């Protein structure tokens, strides 16, 4: 009896440390932000550990080998995902836009089986009363809802408001001009947002589909990165543009 209990304790402690090690190898990510692939691997590892603990007559390697195999699969897929956006999209999927410019995308909500009560609950949780106040609401691949609120500082259309706005612009001077020069106008009627910001260069590779989506060319893109001090596409780790037209560039480190 004592030996039986001791064996269970030993197996439980062993599986605990093995699962802890496996999770550390798989990478740091919050449980609520796990992808479907990562969550599947985690559930399978937990189930295998339970079988090993329950059946003390089964050799330990019957559980350790499958668990190590799952961890190896996860690490290999993660490495491929770092190098290929197609693999990332295949494994994790794409974010879904549920609201844009205050308008609900009912077709996308039906496709994601996301009802209006769930949406309003998430908006209230972020102190937003109405979908009309939302610039974008994006359902991430992890199931989290990212909400971008509309700008509240909208200038008035009356004469006093216009003169006030002009006075503020005069005060801003050179800094205002520099800020506006880093922004681009995006043709909203052409863009189909699948998540923000829109990547234009990833791992040194130009995303031509996204360039075409915003109505821009490689020549335009090269001009933009040169303004950021980068001469070649291959030297860019990430270049993206957000919904406000702001360009972001991060260089590859050697």
Backbone bond lengths (Angstrom), bond angles and torsions (degrees), N, CA, C in turn:
res aa  C-N    CA-C-N  psi(-1)  N-CA   C-N-CA  omega(-1)  CA-C   N-CA-C  phi
1 X - - - 1.467 - - 1.531 110.72 -
2 X 1.362 114.85 -49.06 1.461 119.32 -180.00 1.527 110.86 -62.38
3 X 1.355 115.46 -40.30 1.461 120.01 179.84 1.525 111.05 -65.39
4 X 1.324 115.64 -37.46 1.468 120.78 178.52 1.532 110.62 -62.48
5 X 1.327 117.35 -45.77 1.465 122.41 179.59 1.529 110.42 -65.14
6 X 1.332 115.47 -42.16 1.460 119.76 179.86 1.521 111.56 -62.04
7 X 1.322 116.02 -39.76 1.463 120.33 178.71 1.515 111.22 -63.28
8 X 1.348 117.38 -42.62 1.466 121.29 178.00 1.527 110.60 -62.04
9 X 1.318 116.43 -43.09 1.464 120.33 179.77 1.530 110.07 -62.51
10 X 1.339 115.41 -45.46 1.467 119.90 179.87 1.533 110.99 -60.20
11 X 1.340 116.86 -45.82 1.466 120.34 -179.08 1.531 111.40 -65.36
12 X 1.336 116.11 -38.59 1.468 119.99 179.10 1.524 111.09 -63.30
13 X 1.333 116.61 -47.06 1.466 120.81 179.21 1.522 110.32 -63.82
14 X 1.332 116.44 -41.80 1.468 120.47 -179.82 1.522 111.05 -62.54
15 X 1.344 117.21 -45.67 1.462 120.64 179.75 1.524 111.53 -66.53
16 X 1.351 115.41 -34.72 1.474 118.51 177.65 1.525 110.91 -60.23
17 X 1.327 115.58 -50.39 1.468 119.16 -178.14 1.533 111.24 -67.61
18 X 1.336 116.83 -34.54 1.467 118.64 179.51 1.528 110.85 -68.28
19 X 1.328 117.25 -43.07 1.466 120.39 178.44 1.528 110.47 -66.24
20 X 1.345 116.11 -40.07 1.473 119.97 177.42 1.530 109.99 -59.22
21 X 1.334 116.15 -45.35 1.466 120.59 178.82 1.522 110.88 -64.02
22 X 1.344 116.29 -40.52 1.463 120.26 -179.91 1.527 111.36 -62.65
23 X 1.325 116.83 -42.26 1.457 121.01 179.45 1.528 111.60 -66.45
24 X 1.329 117.05 -35.97 1.464 120.12 177.08 1.524 110.53 -66.36
25 X 1.336 115.97 -39.17 1.465 120.10 179.14 1.520 110.50 -67.40
26 X 1.329 116.63 -37.84 1.465 120.69 -178.67 1.516 112.40 -68.66
27 X 1.335 118.26 -17.90 1.462 120.32 176.21 1.508 112.30 112.75
28 X 1.342 114.61 159.85 1.459 121.22 -178.61 1.523 109.87 -87.80
29 X 1.321 115.55 119.71 1.459 120.83 175.26 1.508 108.31 -157.58
30 X 1.324 116.30 140.50 1.454 120.07 179.21 1.523 109.97 -63.66
31 X 1.354 115.98 142.73 1.456 120.82 -177.68 1.527 111.08 -56.79
32 X 1.345 117.71 -39.23 1.461 121.32 -179.08 1.509 113.54 -70.58
33 X 1.363 116.83 -11.38 1.457 120.32 -178.89 1.520 112.68 -110.98
34 X 1.337 117.05 14.07 1.454 120.32 177.25 1.524 110.01 -67.25
35 X 1.323 115.71 142.12 1.458 120.14 173.02 1.524 108.73 -74.53
36 X 1.338 116.53 169.21 1.463 120.08 178.68 1.528 110.28 -61.16
37 X 1.328 116.17 -38.93 1.461 121.01 179.82 1.532 110.85 -63.36
38 X 1.339 117.21 -49.15 1.466 120.97 179.64 1.521 111.39 -63.30
39 X 1.324 116.62 -39.13 1.465 120.26 -180.00 1.523 110.80 -65.49
40 X 1.340 117.29 -39.93 1.464 121.45 177.89 1.523 111.28 -61.29
41 X 1.344 115.85 -45.26 1.466 120.64 178.49 1.526 110.53 -60.95
42 X 1.334 116.03 -43.28 1.469 120.38 -178.19 1.521 111.75 -63.73
43 X 1.339 116.77 -42.74 1.471 120.68 179.78 1.524 110.53 -64.36
44 X 1.351 116.66 -43.00 1.463 120.23 -179.10 1.529 111.19 -63.91
45 X 1.334 117.30 -40.70 1.470 120.73 178.23 1.526 110.09 -62.60
46 X 1.324 116.85 -42.91 1.468 120.87 179.53 1.526 111.19 -63.39
47 X 1.332 117.45 -41.39 1.467 121.17 -179.78 1.527 111.17 -65.44
48 X 1.333 116.75 -41.33 1.472 120.25 179.09 1.524 110.13 -63.60
49 X 1.326 116.21 -40.12 1.474 120.11 179.12 1.523 111.05 -61.79
50 X 1.324 116.95 -38.55 1.471 120.95 179.18 1.526 110.80 -63.21
51 X 1.341 117.03 -41.90 1.469 120.64 179.53 1.521 111.16 -61.52
52 X 1.339 116.19 -40.71 1.464 120.50 -179.23 1.522 110.54 -66.07
53 X 1.333 117.37 -41.53 1.465 120.91 -177.96 1.533 111.09 -69.53
54 X 1.334 117.26 -38.21 1.464 120.63 -176.70 1.521 112.08 -71.51
55 X 1.316 116.69 -40.15 1.468 120.75 -176.41 1.523 109.52 -104.48
56 X 1.328 116.63 93.88 1.467 119.92 -176.83 1.521 111.82 -74.57
57 X 1.324 117.09 -13.98 1.465 120.21 178.26 1.534 111.23 -78.50
58 X 1.314 115.93 -18.26 1.472 119.56 -178.79 1.524 109.10 -77.72
59 X 1.345 118.32 136.47 1.470 120.74 177.35 1.526 111.25 -60.70
60 X 1.319 116.08 144.79 1.467 120.53 -176.73 1.527 111.32 -61.25
61 X 1.344 116.04 -35.62 1.472 117.99 -177.19 1.524 112.42 -65.57
62 X 1.352 117.53 -18.56 1.468 119.78 175.34 1.529 111.78 -63.68
63 X 1.324 115.71 -24.66 1.466 119.19 177.17 1.510 112.47 -100.95
64 X 1.340 116.32 -37.45 1.460 120.10 -176.37 1.532 111.54 -66.08
65 X 1.324 117.00 -42.27 1.470 120.98 -177.64 1.539 111.94 -62.16
66 X 1.352 119.38 -49.82 1.477 118.31 176.83 1.524 113.28 -62.12
67 X 1.333 117.23 -37.22 1.457 120.00 179.47 1.530 110.72 -66.47
68 X 1.328 116.41 -43.08 1.466 119.70 177.44 1.527 110.85 -63.65
69 X 1.323 117.05 -35.36 1.473 121.10 177.58 1.525 111.29 -63.83
70 X 1.335 116.37 -42.80 1.462 120.59 178.49 1.530 111.74 -63.87
71 X 1.332 116.14 -41.60 1.462 119.78 178.19 1.519 110.12 -63.29
72 X 1.344 116.89 -41.74 1.471 120.84 178.99 1.531 110.77 -62.11
73 X 1.334 116.40 -41.95 1.472 120.04 178.40 1.524 109.96 -61.31
74 X 1.343 116.44 -44.75 1.457 119.99 -178.83 1.521 111.64 -62.59
75 X 1.347 116.94 -43.01 1.468 120.77 -179.20 1.528 110.63 -65.21
76 X 1.335 117.32 -42.68 1.464 121.08 -179.88 1.529 111.30 -64.14
77 X 1.338 116.21 -43.59 1.466 119.98 178.67 1.530 110.65 -65.07
78 X 1.342 116.82 -38.32 1.463 120.61 178.30 1.526 110.74 -63.77
79 X 1.333 117.17 -40.27 1.459 120.69 178.34 1.529 111.14 -65.79
80 X 1.333 116.59 -40.87 1.468 119.97 176.93 1.522 111.03 -64.76
81 X 1.338 116.20 -36.62 1.458 120.67 179.94 1.523 111.68 -65.54
82 X 1.343 116.48 -32.15 1.457 119.59 178.10 1.523 111.74 -65.09
83 X 1.332 116.42 -30.76 1.458 121.32 -174.45 1.526 113.20 -97.68
84 X 1.314 117.67 -19.22 1.463 120.41 -174.66 1.523 111.07 -133.89
85 X 1.327 116.07 121.44 1.468 119.91 177.31 1.531 110.65 -70.73
86 X 1.338 117.52 -29.83 1.458 120.59 178.46 1.526 110.90 -62.40
87 X 1.340 115.62 -39.30 1.469 119.00 177.50 1.520 110.38 -66.54
88 X 1.335 116.41 -40.48 1.473 119.75 178.63 1.527 110.96 -60.23
89 X 1.330 115.82 -45.75 1.458 119.09 -178.83 1.522 111.34 -67.17
90 X 1.337 116.28 -34.94 1.458 120.12 -179.77 1.525 111.09 -68.06
91 X 1.335 116.79 -39.92 1.455 120.59 -176.46 1.527 112.30 -83.87
92 X 1.324 117.46 -40.44 1.465 120.94 -173.62 1.527 113.89 -102.06
93 X 1.344 116.92 -21.21 1.454 120.00 -176.27 1.523 111.85 81.85
94 X 1.330 116.03 -173.29 1.458 122.02 -178.80 1.529 110.56 -113.42
95 X 1.332 116.84 148.77 1.472 119.05 172.11 1.528 110.26 -63.67
96 X 1.304 116.19 153.83 1.467 121.60 -179.21 1.515 110.07 -119.28
97 X 1.322 116.42 129.69 1.455 121.36 178.26 1.527 108.91 -86.36
98 X 1.337 116.30 118.57 1.464 121.58 -179.74 1.533 111.68 -97.36
99 X 1.341 116.67 -27.44 1.470 121.67 177.35 1.518 108.21 -138.18
100 X 1.327 116.74 134.48 1.462 120.76 170.74 1.523 108.30 -139.65
101 X 1.330 114.51 128.74 1.465 121.82 -179.76 1.528 111.46 55.23
102 X 1.327 115.95 38.94 1.453 121.10 176.96 1.513 115.87 79.08
103 X 1.336 117.92 3.78 1.469 121.48 -177.75 1.520 110.11 -108.91
104 X 1.324 115.84 132.86 1.455 121.96 179.11 1.524 110.70 -76.52
105 X 1.319 116.41 137.73 1.456 121.94 174.83 1.528 107.57 -98.91
106 X 1.311 116.49 87.83 1.457 121.42 -172.50 1.530 111.80 -66.31
107 X 1.322 116.52 -36.84 1.460 119.85 -179.66 1.528 110.61 -62.27
108 X 1.331 116.07 -43.05 1.466 120.41 179.65 1.527 110.45 -69.11
109 X 1.310 117.90 -36.42 1.466 121.33 177.24 1.525 110.60 -63.44
110 X 1.337 116.75 -41.46 1.464 119.79 177.26 1.530 110.93 -64.73
111 X 1.326 115.87 -40.08 1.468 119.91 -179.21 1.524 111.34 -64.12
112 X 1.321 116.49 -34.94 1.463 121.16 179.94 1.527 112.02 -91.60
113 X 1.347 116.41 0.69 1.468 122.30 -177.43 1.530 110.22 53.27
114 X 1.325 114.50 48.87 1.470 122.69 -177.20 1.517 107.24 -115.43
115 X 1.345 117.38 106.09 1.461 119.99 -173.96 1.526 111.50 -82.98
116 X 1.320 115.64 168.26 1.465 121.87 -174.78 1.529 111.47 -66.74
117 X 1.345 117.28 -31.21 1.464 120.15 178.51 1.530 110.68 -65.77
118 X 1.326 116.28 -42.13 1.474 119.95 177.03 1.520 110.69 -61.19
119 X 1.328 115.69 -42.67 1.462 120.57 -177.63 1.529 111.15 -64.80
120 X 1.337 116.47 -47.66 1.464 120.17 -179.52 1.527 111.23 -64.81
121 X 1.335 116.82 -35.26 1.454 120.95 177.08 1.533 110.66 -61.88
122 X 1.331 115.97 -44.59 1.467 120.04 179.33 1.529 111.26 -66.08
123 X 1.324 117.16 -38.04 1.466 120.22 178.97 1.521 111.06 -66.51
124 X 1.337 116.96 -42.47 1.468 120.07 178.29 1.524 110.70 -62.75
125 X 1.335 116.24 -34.75 1.454 120.17 178.37 1.518 112.52 -64.70
126 X 1.332 117.50 -18.67 1.462 122.42 177.52 1.537 111.16 -109.75
127 X 1.349 115.15 22.50 1.470 122.80 175.38 1.531 112.69 60.42
128 X 1.322 116.37 38.43 1.467 121.62 176.54 1.521 107.63 -118.13
129 X 1.319 116.22 123.22 1.463 121.12 -174.39 1.521 113.21 -83.34
130 X 1.320 117.15 -34.73 1.451 120.57 -171.68 1.528 111.36 -135.99
131 X 1.337 117.62 144.91 1.472 120.40 174.30 1.519 112.46 -60.63
132 X 1.328 117.03 -22.02 1.468 120.32 179.57 1.528 111.94 -64.54
133 X 1.344 117.15 -20.52 1.465 121.65 -179.63 1.530 112.57 -88.28
134 X 1.339 116.37 2.76 1.464 120.60 -173.34 1.529 110.55 -103.93
135 X 1.327 115.35 127.67 1.473 120.58 172.80 1.526 109.88 -76.63
136 X 1.328 115.58 -50.30 1.459 121.60 175.38 1.519 109.73 -144.58
137 X 1.328 115.90 140.85 1.455 122.89 168.76 1.521 106.19 -125.63
138 X 1.331 116.24 116.15 1.455 121.70 -171.70 1.517 109.47 -117.97
139 X 1.314 116.26 123.07 1.458 121.92 175.75 1.528 107.72 -84.95
140 X 1.339 116.25 109.13 1.458 120.85 -176.11 1.523 110.76 -74.41
141 X 1.324 115.53 166.45 1.464 120.43 -178.82 1.524 111.93 -65.52
142 X 1.330 117.14 -21.05 1.469 121.39 177.80 1.524 112.19 -82.38
143 X 1.345 117.57 -6.94 1.456 121.56 -177.24 1.515 113.03 95.68
144 X 1.322 117.35 -4.94 1.469 121.31 178.87 1.522 109.61 -79.57
145 X 1.334 116.38 142.11 1.454 121.67 177.97 1.528 109.33 -98.31
146 X 1.328 115.70 116.76 1.465 121.44 176.67 1.520 108.51 -97.21
147 X 1.333 116.22 126.06 1.463 121.41 -176.54 1.526 109.69 -117.64
148 X 1.331 116.05 127.38 1.468 122.61 174.97 1.518 107.11 -110.98
149 X 1.329 115.31 113.99 1.463 120.82 -175.48 1.519 110.87 -79.89
150 X 1.312 115.87 148.86 1.458 120.65 177.86 1.519 110.90 -65.72
151 X 1.332 116.26 151.00 1.459 120.49 176.53 1.520 109.55 -65.08
152 X 1.331 115.80 130.51 1.466 119.59 -178.18 1.525 112.61 -88.37
153 X 1.328 115.92 -21.02 1.461 118.67 -176.83 1.513 113.18 -84.16
154 X 1.306 117.20 64.61 1.459 121.67 179.38 1.524 109.65 -88.75
155 X 1.319 115.27 129.71 1.469 118.89 -177.61 1.521 111.03 -72.71
156 X 1.341 115.31 149.33 1.459 121.21 -178.76 1.525 110.15 -75.69
157 X 1.352 116.61 155.47 1.462 120.22 -178.44 1.523 112.07 -93.72
158 X 1.340 118.33 -4.52 1.461 118.59 -179.17 1.524 110.39 -80.42
159 X 1.309 116.62 175.96 1.453 122.19 -172.47 1.528 110.94 -66.17
160 X 1.326 116.73 -41.22 1.457 120.68 -179.02 1.522 110.82 -64.39
161 X 1.343 115.26 -42.30 1.459 120.11 179.89 1.513 111.25 -62.77
162 X 1.340 117.12 -40.72 1.457 120.32 -179.44 1.511 111.49 -64.59
163 X 1.333 116.79 -43.36 1.456 119.70 -179.04 1.520 110.69 -66.96
164 X 1.344 116.02 -35.50 1.457 120.11 177.65 1.520 111.05 -64.68
165 X 1.337 114.90 -42.19 1.458 119.09 179.80 1.519 111.23 -64.48
166 X 1.344 116.82 -41.48 1.455 120.62 179.68 1.520 110.88 -63.53
167 X 1.341 117.10 -38.79 1.456 120.44 179.48 1.525 111.14 -64.77
168 X 1.339 115.90 -39.49 1.453 119.28 178.17 1.514 111.04 -65.54
169 X 1.335 116.40 -40.22 1.463 120.11 179.17 1.517 111.67 -63.51
170 X 1.364 116.56 -38.10 1.460 119.96 178.66 1.525 111.00 -63.59
171 X 1.351 115.94 -36.73 1.455 120.01 -179.28 1.519 111.85 -69.44
172 X 1.337 115.11 -32.95 1.462 118.00 -178.14 1.527 111.72 -67.60
173 X 1.340 116.52 -38.19 1.459 121.96 173.68 1.508 113.72 61.21
174 X 1.327 113.79 -130.01 1.444 120.89 -171.99 1.525 112.66 -64.73
175 X 1.343 117.35 -39.44 1.468 120.19 -178.15 1.513 111.11 -61.85
176 X 1.320 117.74 -34.89 1.456 121.33 178.40 1.517 110.90 -66.81
177 X 1.346 116.39 -41.06 1.453 119.73 179.70 1.523 111.18 -65.69
178 X 1.343 117.03 -38.77 1.448 120.21 179.62 1.522 110.64 -65.65
179 X 1.339 115.56 -38.49 1.461 119.59 179.86 1.524 111.03 -64.84
180 X 1.333 116.68 -44.17 1.456 120.05 -177.85 1.512 111.47 -68.92
181 X 1.336 117.38 -26.91 1.458 119.16 -178.96 1.523 111.78 -70.46
182 X 1.335 117.26 -21.21 1.455 120.38 179.59 1.524 112.21 -88.84
183 X 1.321 116.25 3.80 1.454 120.91 -179.87 1.520 109.88 -107.87
184 X 1.341 115.53 152.70 1.457 120.88 176.97 1.516 108.36 -127.33
185 X 1.305 115.33 152.47 1.460 120.51 177.47 1.525 108.83 -87.77
186 X 1.320 115.43 125.83 1.453 120.35 -179.80 1.519 110.28 -102.95
187 X 1.339 117.96 133.25 1.469 121.12 177.86 1.521 110.62 -75.68
188 X 1.325 116.51 94.24 1.461 120.95 -173.19 1.530 112.78 -60.02
189 X 1.339 116.72 -28.37 1.458 118.61 -177.67 1.529 111.78 -70.86
190 X 1.350 116.91 -15.71 1.460 120.32 -179.76 1.523 112.75 -98.33
191 X 1.307 116.82 -20.06 1.460 120.29 -169.69 1.528 110.88 -85.40
192 X 1.338 114.79 133.46 1.462 121.83 172.20 1.523 106.51 -114.58
193 X 1.314 116.71 96.06 1.459 120.71 -172.72 1.519 110.64 -68.55
194 X 1.320 115.60 126.71 1.460 121.62 174.60 1.521 109.64 -116.81
195 X 1.291 116.35 23.42 1.451 121.84 -175.64 1.513 109.18 130.76
196 X 1.295 116.42 150.63 1.463 121.47 -178.11 1.515 109.61 -123.31
197 X 1.313 118.30 147.12 1.456 127.88 -6.30 1.526 112.05 -75.20
198 X 1.346 115.37 171.60 1.453 121.07 -178.94 1.530 108.79 -89.26
199 X 1.339 119.18 119.12 1.469 120.32 179.38 1.526 111.04 -74.73
200 X 1.330 115.87 131.37 1.467 121.74 177.73 1.522 111.28 -106.73
201 X 1.335 116.20 -31.64 1.465 121.76 173.94 1.526 107.56 -136.23
202 X 1.331 116.05 132.38 1.461 121.02 177.36 1.520 108.66 -135.55
203 X 1.325 115.76 124.52 1.463 121.46 -179.97 1.528 111.96 54.50
204 X 1.341 116.57 38.45 1.453 120.88 177.56 1.516 114.99 80.09
205 X 1.337 117.35 3.58 1.462 121.55 -178.26 1.520 109.99 -111.97
206 X 1.327 116.23 127.97 1.461 121.50 -179.47 1.524 109.64 -73.72
207 X 1.325 115.97 132.30 1.469 121.91 176.96 1.535 108.54 -90.24
208 X 1.333 115.28 86.13 1.465 120.59 -173.36 1.527 112.61 -62.24
209 X 1.340 116.93 -33.71 1.466 119.69 179.38 1.523 111.20 -62.49
210 X 1.339 116.28 -40.71 1.460 120.05 179.40 1.522 111.75 -71.26
211 X 1.332 116.67 -35.54 1.461 119.98 175.28 1.519 110.78 -61.46
212 X 1.327 115.22 -44.87 1.471 119.68 178.84 1.527 110.88 -64.37
213 X 1.321 115.85 -34.72 1.460 121.12 -178.56 1.528 111.72 -63.55
214 X 1.340 116.77 -36.84 1.466 119.57 179.93 1.527 111.90 -95.32
215 X 1.339 116.77 6.52 1.464 120.68 175.29 1.517 114.08 73.09
216 X 1.354 117.48 31.88 1.456 121.38 -179.75 1.524 110.26 -119.46
217 X 1.355 115.71 167.25 1.460 121.89 -177.73 1.529 110.45 -118.57
218 X 1.343 114.84 171.25 1.464 119.89 176.63 1.535 110.94 -65.28
219 X 1.322 116.50 -33.45 1.467 119.88 177.78 1.525 110.16 -62.04
220 X 1.319 116.69 -44.47 1.471 121.09 176.53 1.521 110.88 -61.70
221 X 1.328 116.48 -43.11 1.458 120.87 -178.84 1.529 111.07 -64.33
222 X 1.335 116.70 -41.28 1.465 119.66 179.00 1.534 110.60 -62.29
223 X 1.336 115.56 -38.32 1.468 119.83 177.60 1.520 111.00 -62.81
224 X 1.325 116.27 -40.53 1.462 120.46 -179.27 1.524 111.96 -65.11
225 X 1.335 117.88 -43.91 1.466 119.10 -177.36 1.531 110.87 -73.68
226 X 1.346 117.23 -27.91 1.464 119.57 176.34 1.524 110.88 -67.29
227 X 1.324 116.69 -31.87 1.463 119.69 175.44 1.531 111.38 -67.27
228 X 1.329 116.12 -20.13 1.466 121.19 177.64 1.530 111.50 -95.83
229 X 1.331 116.86 4.46 1.458 120.40 177.19 1.505 115.27 88.82
230 X 1.338 118.12 18.82 1.463 122.23 179.45 1.528 108.14 -118.99
231 X 1.324 116.34 131.67 1.464 119.79 -174.30 1.520 113.61 -98.89
232 X 1.335 117.70 -25.17 1.460 120.52 -173.58 1.523 110.53 -127.02
233 X 1.333 115.87 143.10 1.463 121.15 177.74 1.528 111.04 -57.83
234 X 1.340 117.19 -36.48 1.456 121.17 -175.78 1.529 112.73 -67.57
235 X 1.326 116.65 -14.71 1.465 121.00 179.30 1.524 112.61 -89.41
236 X 1.335 116.81 2.35 1.469 121.30 -176.14 1.522 110.19 -105.57
237 X 1.323 115.91 123.86 1.460 120.32 174.76 1.522 110.34 -79.03
238 X 1.337 116.50 -45.60 1.458 121.19 177.66 1.517 109.98 -148.43
239 X 1.306 115.48 130.06 1.463 122.42 169.79 1.524 106.97 -129.26
240 X 1.327 115.96 127.05 1.464 119.45 -177.32 1.518 110.05 -142.11
241 X 1.323 115.13 163.78 1.455 121.59 176.00 1.518 107.79 -130.10
242 X 1.348 116.92 133.22 1.455 119.64 -178.77 1.525 110.72 -93.40
243 X 1.335 115.87 -177.10 1.459 120.26 -175.06 1.520 112.94 -69.75
244 X 1.348 116.94 -13.23 1.457 120.47 177.17 1.522 112.32 -92.97
245 X 1.339 116.28 -3.41 1.453 120.21 179.89 1.514 114.11 89.58
246 X 1.341 117.50 11.39 1.454 121.04 179.36 1.529 110.42 -82.81
247 X 1.347 115.58 132.03 1.454 122.03 -179.90 1.531 110.02 -92.61
248 X 1.328 115.47 133.11 1.467 121.13 176.09 1.523 108.75 -120.23
249 X 1.339 117.13 133.08 1.462 122.00 179.51 1.524 109.03 -132.11
250 X 1.338 115.58 130.13 1.457 121.72 174.61 1.525 107.94 -126.24
251 X 1.340 115.98 124.86 1.461 121.13 -174.33 1.530 111.43 -82.87
252 X 1.350 113.73 152.60 1.460 119.69 172.34 1.527 109.39 -71.05
253 X 1.331 114.91 138.48 1.459 119.48 176.31 1.525 109.17 -100.67
254 X 1.317 116.33 133.42 1.455 120.60 179.77 1.526 111.12 -81.25
